Amino acid sequence: MTRRFQGMNAWILQRVSAVYLALFFSYVIYVFIFIPPSSHEEFKLWISNPVMSIAMLLFLAMILGHAWVGIRDVFMDYIPSLTIRAIALMLLAISLFSCGVWVIRIMVVAII
């Protein structure tokens, strides 16, 4: 891949993830407004449905990818020092990874 198209991949990830996030969030809002789970057990059944679990994991991946690209671009544009930028990107990666692990842990506990 040429250097010319590297920015295009980030642009496409931002747009695709934004569309998925908007659609998924709209679906979840619809469910909780019009057909909310009436008990914790019903919520566990809804969230443990394989389709919903996969959609939720995809939501997690999309939101983490969206955040990574967006914040990375801000860091690249506004942190001129290469050393400070590398440290900031490392801290961002650790933070996003930690958030991902935390959400997966929450999902596993919610399903069990």
C-alpha positions in Angstrom: 0.0 0.0 0.0 1.3 3.4 -0.9 1.7 6.2 1.7 -0.9 8.1 -0.3 -3.8 5.8 0.8 -2.9 5.4 4.5 -5.1 8.3 5.5 -8.0 6.8 3.4 -8.1 3.7 5.6 -8.5 5.8 8.8 -11.2 7.9 7.0 -13.1 4.8 6.0 -12.8 3.3 9.5 -14.2 6.5 11.0 -17.2 6.6 8.6 -18.0 2.9 8.8 -17.7 2.9 12.6 -19.8 6.0 12.9 -22.6 4.5 10.9 -22.5 1.3 12.9 -22.4 3.1 16.2 -25.3 5.3 15.2 -27.5 2.3 14.0 -26.6 0.1 17.0 -27.2 2.9 19.5 -30.5 3.8 17.9 -31.6 0.1 18.1 -30.6 -0.1 21.8 -32.5 3.2 22.6 -35.5 1.8 20.7 -35.5 -1.4 22.7 -35.2 0.4 26.0 -38.0 2.8 25.2 -40.5 0.6 23.5 -39.8 -3.0 24.7 -37.7 -2.7 27.8 -36.7 -5.8 29.7 -39.0 -6.1 32.7 -36.5 -7.9 34.9 -32.8 -8.6 35.3 -33.4 -12.1 34.0 -35.1 -10.8 30.9 -32.2 -8.4 30.3 -29.7 -11.3 30.7 -31.7 -13.3 28.1 -31.6 -10.4 25.7 -27.9 -9.6 26.1 -26.9 -13.3 26.0 -28.6 -13.9 22.7 -25.8 -14.8 20.3 -26.8 -12.2 17.8 -26.9 -9.5 20.4 -23.7 -10.6 22.0 -21.9 -10.5 18.6 -23.5 -7.1 17.8 -22.3 -5.8 21.2 -18.8 -7.0 20.7 -18.8 -5.4 17.3 -20.0 -2.2 18.9 -17.1 -2.4 21.3 -14.6 -3.0 18.5 -16.1 -0.1 16.5 -16.1 2.4 19.3 -12.5 1.5 20.3 -11.4 1.8 16.7 -13.3 5.1 16.2 -11.8 6.5 19.4 -8.3 5.4 18.4 -8.4 7.0 15.0 -10.0 10.2 16.2 -7.8 10.8 19.2 -4.7 9.6 17.3 -5.3 12.2 14.6 -5.7 14.9 17.2 -2.5 13.9 18.9 -0.7 13.8 15.5 -2.0 17.3 14.6 -1.5 19.1 17.9 1.5 17.4 19.6 4.6 18.5 17.8 7.2 16.6 19.9 7.6 13.1 18.6 8.6 11.8 22.0 5.6 13.3 23.8 3.3 12.2 21.0 4.6 8.6 21.2 4.1 8.6 25.0 0.5 10.0 24.5 -0.3 7.4 21.9 1.1 4.6 24.2 -1.1 5.8 27.1 -4.1 6.1 24.7 -3.5 2.5 23.5 -3.2 1.2 27.1 -6.4 3.1 28.1 -8.4 1.9 25.2 -7.2 -1.7 25.6 -8.1 -1.5 29.3 -11.6 -0.2 28.5 -12.1 -3.1 26.1 -11.0 -5.7 28.6 -13.3 -4.1 31.2 -16.3 -4.1 28.9 -15.7 -7.7 27.9 -15.5 -8.6 31.6 -18.8 -6.8 32.2 -20.4 -8.7 29.3 -19.2 -12.1 30.6 -20.6 -11.3 34.1 -23.9 -10.1 32.6 -24.3 -13.3 30.6 -23.4 -15.7 33.5 
